[in-house]
């Protein structure tokens, strides 16, 4: 190939390269672009303002309220009749009364220290004077089981028995104390506490003070003997004069019959013994201050005949005092149980300040169940149940008489 031909070939190649570069630049920068038709896109729903959504205001559900959320009151309902929960109570007196005792007709008798008179009051709060006689400034009052008589003790040591049915009054010796009536009210037992210890004795007399008979010498042990006549009349009191202070904290309590004889022995685990008889006198509930539990009160159920081995007694699984119990039948008891039993509460009841819940005790099985929680928190004393078993009377801490309906 000549030099001239080679030159033309080189020029042709250069033109081709230039044309290719120009064409590429045209398509890249100057060619018209196709139109883009916009497509409508539905935006997602808004979920907030840039933060996670909140749960909203909560509506608490009250357990057992029986209402849908948002419609309840936030409190458990209060029952007019005891059903195991909060229960209404009814205050029957506006001031303190003493020794409330249920009568055969279902009303309750009591002594009113404000005017020195005796009254009965029914479940509707209607009070009736048992007598127009006045006994001002009485220091202690003890009713008979039927509520038809009362032994009245005065600060100066004088004592009288008043019969409300007969409107008669009898004077008893000034050195007698700790009275307890027989079930029919015809006799009274007491401790004759003379100045001379050798003349001190447990005595029984007719309710008018006649025919007094000493049945057991007291000597210097009068503070260890409690008068507590059983409904059947077979036992008139308890004596804490038996051997005590064993390594196991056991003490012996003798039961005294109406002839002053040993009617049985109770083996108790503690001190400060107090007891209540079942209506048929076959058993008793008692409480003691248990030294193994820092002298807290423990409650027991025992056979009337006692048992030196202690095999006839069973512990009731409630920490309360026997004085805070009563009976509806010989096999069913009701007890006011404090929320907290403090150390020492079994020997010093004033240490107990917690409010009470009412429990029922099946004395055959020792099973317990809550009967009522007073709607107005309170301590309960002097419990007694009407003969029909439909209501329970009690005194509050201020001494006022109250009613709680069981049926």
C-alpha positions as CSV (number, residue, x, y, z in Angstrom):
1,X,0.0,0.0,0.0
2,X,1.3,3.4,-1.1
3,X,2.0,6.2,1.4
4,X,-0.9,8.1,-0.1
5,X,-3.3,5.2,0.4
6,X,-2.2,4.8,4.0
7,X,-3.0,8.4,4.7
8,X,-6.6,8.1,3.4
9,X,-7.1,5.0,5.5
10,X,-6.0,6.8,8.6
11,X,-8.3,9.8,7.9
12,X,-11.3,7.4,7.4
13,X,-10.6,5.7,10.7
14,X,-10.4,9.0,12.5
15,X,-13.7,10.1,11.0
16,X,-15.4,6.9,12.1
17,X,-14.1,7.3,15.7
18,X,-15.3,11.0,15.7
19,X,-18.7,10.0,14.4
20,X,-19.1,7.3,17.1
21,X,-18.1,9.7,19.9
22,X,-20.5,12.3,18.6
23,X,-23.4,9.8,18.3
24,X,-22.8,8.7,21.9
25,X,-22.8,12.2,23.2
26,X,-26.0,12.9,21.3
27,X,-27.9,10.0,22.9
28,X,-26.5,10.8,26.3
29,X,-27.1,14.6,26.5
30,X,-29.4,15.9,23.8
31,X,-31.9,13.2,22.8
32,X,-35.5,14.0,24.2
33,X,-36.5,11.7,27.2
34,X,-39.8,9.8,27.3
35,X,-42.6,11.3,29.5
36,X,-43.1,9.6,32.9
37,X,-46.8,9.2,33.8
38,X,-47.2,9.5,37.6
39,X,-49.1,6.7,39.4
40,X,-51.2,7.6,42.5
41,X,-50.0,5.8,45.6
42,X,-52.3,5.6,48.7
43,X,-50.3,6.5,51.8
44,X,-50.3,4.1,54.8
45,X,-52.5,5.1,57.7
46,X,-50.9,7.5,60.2
47,X,-49.8,5.8,63.4
48,X,-48.8,8.7,65.6
49,X,-46.9,11.8,65.7
50,X,-43.4,10.4,65.4
51,X,-43.5,8.2,68.6
52,X,-44.9,4.9,69.6
53,X,-48.7,4.9,70.4
54,X,-49.5,4.8,74.1
55,X,-51.7,2.1,75.9
56,X,-54.2,4.7,77.1
57,X,-55.7,5.0,80.6
58,X,-56.0,1.7,82.5
59,X,-59.2,0.5,84.1
60,X,-58.6,-1.7,87.2
61,X,-60.7,-4.8,87.7
62,X,-61.7,-5.3,91.3
63,X,-61.5,-9.1,92.1
64,X,-64.9,-10.4,93.2
65,X,-66.7,-7.1,92.4
66,X,-69.0,-8.7,90.0
67,X,-68.9,-5.7,87.7
68,X,-67.4,-5.0,84.3
69,X,-64.3,-2.8,84.1
70,X,-65.1,0.8,84.6
71,X,-68.5,0.3,86.3
72,X,-67.4,-0.9,89.8
73,X,-66.9,1.3,92.8
74,X,-63.4,-0.1,93.6
75,X,-64.6,-1.7,96.9
76,X,-66.1,-4.9,98.0
77,X,-69.8,-4.8,98.7
78,X,-70.9,-4.7,102.3
79,X,-73.5,-7.3,103.3
80,X,-76.3,-6.8,105.8
81,X,-76.0,-10.4,106.9
82,X,-72.7,-12.2,107.6
83,X,-71.5,-14.2,104.6
84,X,-67.7,-14.3,105.1
85,X,-66.9,-10.8,103.9
86,X,-67.4,-7.2,105.0
87,X,-70.6,-7.0,107.1
88,X,-72.6,-4.1,108.5
89,X,-72.8,-3.8,112.2
90,X,-75.4,-1.8,114.2
91,X,-74.6,0.2,117.3
92,X,-77.5,-0.2,119.9
93,X,-76.3,2.1,122.7
94,X,-74.6,5.5,122.5
95,X,-72.6,5.0,125.7
96,X,-70.7,2.2,127.4
97,X,-72.6,-0.6,129.1
98,X,-71.5,-3.5,131.3
99,X,-71.9,-7.2,131.4
100,X,-74.3,-7.7,128.4
101,X,-76.1,-11.0,128.7
102,X,-78.5,-12.6,126.3
103,X,-81.9,-13.4,127.8
104,X,-84.3,-16.3,126.8
105,X,-86.4,-14.0,124.6
106,X,-83.4,-13.0,122.4
107,X,-83.0,-9.5,123.8
108,X,-79.9,-8.6,125.8
109,X,-79.7,-7.3,129.4
110,X,-77.0,-4.9,130.6
111,X,-76.1,-2.4,133.3
112,X,-75.9,1.2,132.3
113,X,-73.3,3.0,134.5
114,X,-74.6,6.4,133.3
115,X,-77.8,6.2,135.4
116,X,-77.1,3.1,137.5
117,X,-80.1,1.1,136.1
118,X,-80.5,-2.2,134.3
119,X,-82.1,-2.5,130.9
120,X,-82.8,-5.0,128.1
121,X,-82.6,-4.1,124.5
122,X,-83.8,-5.9,121.4
123,X,-82.4,-6.2,117.9
124,X,-84.2,-3.1,116.8
125,X,-82.5,-1.0,119.5
126,X,-85.6,-0.7,121.6
127,X,-84.5,-0.4,125.3
128,X,-86.7,-1.3,128.3
129,X,-85.8,-0.8,131.9
130,X,-85.7,-4.1,133.8
131,X,-86.3,-2.2,137.0
132,X,-86.7,1.3,138.3
133,X,-84.2,0.5,141.0
134,X,-80.9,2.3,140.7
135,X,-77.4,0.9,141.6
136,X,-75.1,3.9,141.1
137,X,-71.3,3.5,140.8
138,X,-71.4,-0.3,140.7
139,X,-67.8,-1.6,140.3
140,X,-68.8,-5.1,138.9
141,X,-72.0,-6.8,137.7
142,X,-72.7,-10.5,137.2
143,X,-75.9,-11.7,135.6
144,X,-77.4,-15.2,136.1
145,X,-77.6,-17.4,133.0
146,X,-81.2,-16.5,132.4
147,X,-80.6,-12.8,133.0
148,X,-83.3,-12.6,135.7
149,X,-80.9,-11.9,138.6
150,X,-77.7,-9.9,138.9
151,X,-75.0,-9.7,141.6
152,X,-73.9,-6.1,142.1
153,X,-70.6,-5.2,143.7
154,X,-69.7,-1.7,144.9
155,X,-66.4,0.1,145.5
156,X,-67.0,0.1,149.3
157,X,-67.2,-3.7,149.3
158,X,-70.9,-4.0,149.7
159,X,-72.7,-6.6,147.5
160,X,-76.4,-7.2,146.6
161,X,-78.3,-9.6,144.5
162,X,-81.3,-8.1,142.7
163,X,-84.2,-10.3,141.2
164,X,-85.8,-8.4,138.3
165,X,-88.9,-10.7,138.1
166,X,-89.7,-10.4,141.8
167,X,-88.3,-6.9,142.3
168,X,-86.4,-8.1,145.4
169,X,-83.0,-7.2,146.7
170,X,-80.8,-9.3,149.0
171,X,-77.5,-8.3,150.7
172,X,-74.5,-10.5,150.5
173,X,-71.4,-10.4,152.8
174,X,-69.0,-7.6,151.9
175,X,-66.0,-10.0,151.9
176,X,-67.5,-12.1,149.1
177,X,-66.2,-11.6,145.5
178,X,-66.0,-13.2,142.1
179,X,-69.7,-14.3,141.8
180,X,-71.1,-16.9,139.5
181,X,-74.7,-18.1,139.3
182,X,-76.1,-21.6,138.8
183,X,-77.8,-22.0,135.5
184,X,-81.3,-21.5,137.0
185,X,-80.2,-18.5,139.1
186,X,-81.3,-20.1,142.4
187,X,-77.7,-20.3,143.8
188,X,-74.6,-18.3,143.7
189,X,-70.9,-19.3,144.2
190,X,-68.3,-16.8,145.4
191,X,-64.9,-16.5,147.1
192,X,-65.2,-15.5,150.7
193,X,-62.0,-13.5,151.3
194,X,-61.7,-12.8,155.0
195,X,-58.9,-10.9,156.6
196,X,-57.6,-14.1,158.2
197,X,-56.3,-16.5,155.4
198,X,-57.4,-19.5,157.4
199,X,-61.1,-18.3,157.1
200,X,-61.0,-17.8,153.4
201,X,-63.1,-20.3,151.4
202,X,-65.0,-21.0,148.2
203,X,-68.7,-20.8,149.2
204,X,-72.1,-21.7,147.7
205,X,-75.3,-20.1,148.9
206,X,-78.9,-19.4,147.8
207,X,-79.2,-16.3,145.7
208,X,-80.6,-14.3,148.6
209,X,-77.5,-15.0,150.7
210,X,-79.0,-17.6,153.0
211,X,-77.7,-21.1,153.6
212,X,-74.1,-20.2,152.8
213,X,-71.9,-23.3,152.8
214,X,-68.1,-23.2,152.5
215,X,-67.0,-26.0,150.2
216,X,-63.2,-25.6,149.9
217,X,-60.6,-23.7,151.8
218,X,-58.6,-21.1,149.9
219,X,-56.0,-20.1,152.4
220,X,-53.5,-17.8,150.6
221,X,-54.5,-19.1,147.2
222,X,-57.6,-17.0,146.5
223,X,-55.9,-15.3,143.5
224,X,-55.3,-18.8,142.0
225,X,-59.0,-19.8,142.1
226,X,-61.6,-18.7,139.6
227,X,-65.3,-19.1,140.1
228,X,-66.9,-20.5,137.0
229,X,-70.1,-22.5,137.4
230,X,-70.7,-25.0,134.6
231,X,-74.3,-25.1,133.1
232,X,-75.0,-28.5,134.6
233,X,-73.9,-27.4,138.0
234,X,-71.2,-30.1,138.4
235,X,-68.2,-27.7,138.5
236,X,-68.1,-24.4,140.3
237,X,-64.6,-23.3,139.6
238,X,-60.9,-23.8,138.6
239,X,-57.8,-23.8,140.8
240,X,-54.4,-23.2,139.4
241,X,-52.7,-24.7,142.4
242,X,-51.5,-27.9,140.8
243,X,-47.8,-28.6,140.0
244,X,-46.5,-26.3,137.3
245,X,-43.5,-24.8,135.7
246,X,-42.4,-28.0,134.0
247,X,-39.7,-28.0,131.3
248,X,-42.4,-28.1,128.7
249,X,-44.3,-25.1,130.3
250,X,-47.2,-27.3,131.4
251,X,-49.4,-26.5,134.4
252,X,-52.1,-28.4,136.1
253,X,-55.6,-26.8,136.6
254,X,-57.9,-28.6,139.0
255,X,-61.7,-28.5,138.5
256,X,-63.7,-28.1,141.7
257,X,-67.1,-29.7,142.0
258,X,-70.0,-28.4,144.2
259,X,-68.7,-30.4,147.1
260,X,-65.3,-28.9,146.9
261,X,-63.7,-32.0,145.5
262,X,-61.3,-32.5,142.6
263,X,-63.5,-33.1,139.6
264,X,-60.7,-33.5,137.0
265,X,-57.4,-32.0,136.0
266,X,-56.5,-30.1,132.9
267,X,-52.9,-30.2,131.6
268,X,-52.4,-26.7,130.0
269,X,-49.4,-25.4,128.1
270,X,-49.1,-22.0,129.6
271,X,-50.3,-19.5,132.2
272,X,-53.1,-17.0,132.6
273,X,-55.8,-19.7,132.2
274,X,-59.3,-18.6,131.4
275,X,-62.2,-20.8,130.2
276,X,-65.8,-20.9,128.9
277,X,-68.1,-23.9,129.1
278,X,-70.0,-25.4,126.2
279,X,-73.8,-25.2,126.7
280,X,-74.1,-28.9,127.6
281,X,-71.1,-28.7,130.0
282,X,-69.4,-31.6,128.3
283,X,-66.4,-29.6,127.1
284,X,-64.8,-26.2,127.5
285,X,-62.7,-23.7,125.5
286,X,-59.8,-22.2,127.3
287,X,-56.9,-19.9,126.5
288,X,-53.4,-19.7,128.0
289,X,-50.4,-17.5,127.5
290,X,-47.9,-19.8,125.8
291,X,-44.4,-19.1,126.9
292,X,-43.0,-21.0,123.9
293,X,-44.7,-18.3,121.7
294,X,-43.6,-15.3,123.7
295,X,-46.7,-15.5,125.9
296,X,-49.1,-15.0,123.0
297,X,-52.6,-16.4,123.6
298,X,-53.4,-19.9,122.3
299,X,-56.8,-21.5,122.3
300,X,-57.7,-25.0,123.3
301,X,-60.7,-27.4,123.5
302,X,-60.9,-29.9,126.3
303,X,-63.1,-32.6,127.8
304,X,-64.8,-31.7,131.1
305,X,-63.3,-34.6,132.9
306,X,-59.8,-33.5,132.1
307,X,-56.8,-35.7,131.5
308,X,-53.5,-35.8,133.3
309,X,-51.8,-36.9,130.1
310,X,-53.4,-34.2,128.1
311,X,-54.8,-36.6,125.4
312,X,-58.3,-35.2,125.7
313,X,-57.4,-31.7,124.6
314,X,-56.9,-30.2,121.1
315,X,-55.6,-26.9,120.0
316,X,-57.9,-24.6,118.0
317,X,-55.9,-23.0,115.2
318,X,-56.8,-19.4,116.2
319,X,-54.8,-17.0,118.4
320,X,-57.3,-15.3,120.6
321,X,-58.7,-15.3,124.2
322,X,-61.4,-17.6,125.5
323,X,-63.2,-14.5,126.7
324,X,-63.6,-13.4,123.1
325,X,-65.6,-16.6,122.2
326,X,-69.2,-17.7,122.6
327,X,-71.3,-20.7,121.5
328,X,-74.3,-21.2,119.2
329,X,-74.4,-24.9,120.1
330,X,-72.2,-27.3,122.1
331,X,-70.2,-28.1,118.9
332,X,-70.0,-24.7,117.2
333,X,-68.2,-21.6,118.6
334,X,-67.8,-18.1,117.4
335,X,-64.6,-16.2,118.2
336,X,-63.3,-12.7,117.6
337,X,-59.7,-13.0,116.4
338,X,-57.4,-10.0,116.4
339,X,-55.4,-9.4,113.2
340,X,-52.2,-9.5,115.2
341,X,-51.6,-11.3,118.5
342,X,-48.7,-9.4,120.1
343,X,-46.1,-11.0,122.4
344,X,-47.5,-11.0,125.9
345,X,-51.1,-10.7,124.7
346,X,-52.1,-13.9,126.4
347,X,-51.2,-12.7,129.8
348,X,-51.9,-8.9,129.3
349,X,-54.9,-8.5,127.1
350,X,-54.5,-4.7,127.1
351,X,-51.6,-5.2,124.8
352,X,-53.9,-6.5,122.1
353,X,-54.9,-3.4,119.9
354,X,-55.6,-4.9,116.5
355,X,-59.1,-5.1,115.1
356,X,-61.0,-8.3,115.1
357,X,-62.4,-10.7,112.5
358,X,-65.3,-13.0,113.5
359,X,-64.5,-16.8,113.0
360,X,-66.7,-19.9,113.3
361,X,-65.2,-23.0,114.8
362,X,-66.5,-26.5,114.2
363,X,-65.5,-28.2,117.5
364,X,-65.8,-31.7,116.1
365,X,-63.2,-31.1,113.4
366,X,-61.4,-28.0,114.6
367,X,-62.1,-26.4,111.1
368,X,-62.4,-22.7,111.2
369,X,-63.9,-20.2,108.7
370,X,-64.4,-16.5,108.5
371,X,-67.9,-15.4,109.3
372,X,-67.7,-11.7,109.1
373,X,-65.3,-8.7,108.8
374,X,-67.0,-5.8,110.5
375,X,-67.5,-3.0,107.9
376,X,-66.3,-0.5,110.5
377,X,-63.0,-2.0,111.9
378,X,-63.4,-2.7,115.6
379,X,-62.3,-4.8,118.5
380,X,-65.0,-7.2,119.8
381,X,-65.7,-8.1,123.5
382,X,-68.5,-9.9,125.5
383,X,-69.7,-11.9,122.5
384,X,-73.1,-13.7,122.8
385,X,-75.5,-15.2,120.4
386,X,-79.3,-15.1,120.5
387,X,-81.1,-18.4,121.2
388,X,-82.4,-18.5,117.6
389,X,-78.8,-18.1,116.4
390,X,-79.7,-15.2,114.1
391,X,-77.7,-12.4,115.6
392,X,-74.5,-11.8,117.6
393,X,-74.2,-9.1,120.2
394,X,-70.8,-7.7,121.2
395,X,-69.2,-4.7,123.0
396,X,-66.8,-2.5,121.1
397,X,-63.6,-0.9,122.6
398,X,-65.7,2.0,123.9
399,X,-68.0,-0.3,125.7
400,X,-71.0,0.4,123.4
401,X,-73.3,-2.5,122.6
402,X,-73.4,-3.6,118.9
403,X,-75.3,-6.1,116.8
404,X,-74.1,-8.2,113.8
405,X,-76.7,-10.3,112.0
406,X,-75.9,-13.9,111.3
407,X,-79.1,-14.8,109.5
